């Protein structure tokens, strides 16, 4: 019967987010995982929890590493728990950026700066202080509200071609459009970059920050893969997407944030006043030399990830068998990917702590590890503190220095499990 044949046919996979070729090659398969920002309140602990595949592919046409979209961004981002201002080093990172770029582009009272995914205004507040007109665009209403209360004009919307046209009509073209940790999160990067092209004034500059795929691969950062991140960019795959919409990447900075990020600088393709910088050329070449334009370079990553899991579990099993107490520090998205993939629950980690009051009193998605305020660690005096946001390890070790006074030790899980000296 023809209907039976139809039903037994697996659903067709969607094509590459960037170039629409069929996706045929696995980069890494982390199994099924809950949405990493959906912290569970106590009254919902017994309810069903949706899990979705974390299966990452690499495109054999444009080499974009990407997740299939299983969850709509509306579902993920309308009530988002991540408030950027809770991480001190991140706020400081963005203050330095605001000052440097205002200088470089000679921004002033007549300029117009737009930030896409402006979160709680952690960046735009610095431009406001410099007297530069700004507009934030932020889809999560609860987060945008915090920015508006701080006096930062914020539009509660997703960014793309349509939103860009609206802003252009209302406020005119932008001299600077910036975005940090947003490009990876858009389900249609072509529409997003088209929006940048539309809103950017002549001679204007776009800067976009994203975690660097080359670092993710070299340093085993598989825990930065989650449903909220659809794409994992190299300079080369970003260049491909920008070029397709008439934007040229002409400069790049390598940043230490999020385990190693790139900040790419784009301009209109026809704006030849800004030639490609030497450092952009050099990074591009390093990616080519690292094999990022060859499929086989991506093929070994899955095994590397499995070995990282085995080593972390080995450490935890040994510690618990020896009667040691182990707790977590932090409740970041990356922690949830790590803990769910490795199957680490309260059998290994008694609890975790987080500075964000939004997360305290709730439970980690999937693993249901309870989240307390950081003081809990001082009360319990554990033997090991596993730092889940390992990208903030220096800051955390400093904040929690007291742990060492009772002989406690800090542990990081990535790139491989390690007890810090
Ligand atoms: Zn592609």
Boltz pocket constraint, residues with backbone or C-beta under 6 A from the ligand:
constraints:
  - pocket:
      binder: B
      contacts: [[A, 16], [A, 17], [A, 18], [A, 19], [A, 20], [A, 21], [A, 59], [A, 60], [A, 61], [A, 62], [A, 63], [A, 64]]
      max_distance: 6.0
